[in-house]
Each structure stands twice: as C-alpha cells, then as structure tokens.
C-alpha cells in the first residue's frame, strides 16, 4: 500500500512537470539575411556578410553558434522577451548551420541553414583550353 502511494505521488509530480513544460513553451524566431551565398565553381570558398536576427519570448541564458566554430559568437541573459541582431562574415565552401542554444541545458532551441550554392558544378573531366582543329 505504501509503495503504491509513493509511486502515485511520483507519477503525479512528473505529470505536473510535464504540464508546466507544455504551458510555457519556448517561442523562438531566427532569421538569416541573405539565406545563401553563390560561388562561381563548386568547392570554392564563398564570402558573404550575413545579418542574423532572433527573438525569444522565454526567460533564460542563450548563446548564438555557427557550425564552423565551437565558440559562441554572442551570449546573453534575459529576464523578459528579447530580440537582437548580429553580423557575421561567412567564409565557407560548405553550408553553415546557425543555432541558438540554451546555456544551462545546452539544448538547441532554434537553427537555420545558410546555403552555399555554385554556378558551375565541378566536372570529372577537365576540358582543354585549346584545340588543334
């Protein structure tokens, strides 16, 4: 009987934690402008200055990350809803992932992909720049 009551209390406590998590969802908006960079040939490094903007409606401590580096670009603590902007100079031949993470839980709460595109695909066979006939 005692075990059943203890299990019931634990179960109800866990339901209360779950319901409070759903009652206060983290609302996050993350925008990147422009959304892609175009290089001339596949594999070339693309250079682009991007504007990153965000808005978070829940309290907490957050950091902005770029996939090419493990260090946070920008961190902030907020007591109320907050928004911000950051400029970053992308220099990459591959797509870049921009993300916002909660500093306490290290959980990613928002992320976007900045695409690297190209005009000409890299061909398997090199073409000769001159011809005899």
Secondary structure as the mmCIF struct_conf table of DSSP 4:
data_model
#
loop_
_struct_conf.conf_type_id
_struct_conf.id
_struct_conf.beg_label_comp_id
_struct_conf.beg_label_asym_id
_struct_conf.beg_label_seq_id
_struct_conf.end_label_comp_id
_struct_conf.end_label_asym_id
_struct_conf.end_label_seq_id
HELX_RH_AL_P HELX_RH_AL_P1 UNK A 2 UNK A 23
TURN_TY1_P TURN_TY1_P1 UNK A 24 UNK A 24
STRN STRN1 UNK A 28 UNK A 33
BEND BEND1 UNK A 34 UNK A 35
STRN STRN2 UNK A 36 UNK A 41
TURN_TY1_P TURN_TY1_P2 UNK A 42 UNK A 43
STRN STRN3 UNK A 46 UNK A 56
BEND BEND2 UNK A 58 UNK A 58
STRN STRN4 UNK A 60 UNK A 66
TURN_TY1_P TURN_TY1_P3 UNK A 67 UNK A 68
BEND BEND3 UNK A 70 UNK A 71
BEND BEND4 UNK A 73 UNK A 73
STRN STRN5 UNK A 74 UNK A 78
BEND BEND5 UNK A 79 UNK A 80
STRN STRN6 UNK A 82 UNK A 92
BEND BEND6 UNK A 93 UNK A 94
STRN STRN7 UNK A 96 UNK A 102
TURN_TY1_P TURN_TY1_P4 UNK A 103 UNK A 105
STRN STRN8 UNK A 108 UNK A 120
HELX_LH_PP_P HELX_LH_PP_P1 UNK A 121 UNK A 123
BEND BEND7 UNK A 124 UNK A 125
HELX_LH_PP_P HELX_LH_PP_P2 UNK A 126 UNK A 128
BEND BEND8 UNK A 129 UNK A 129
#
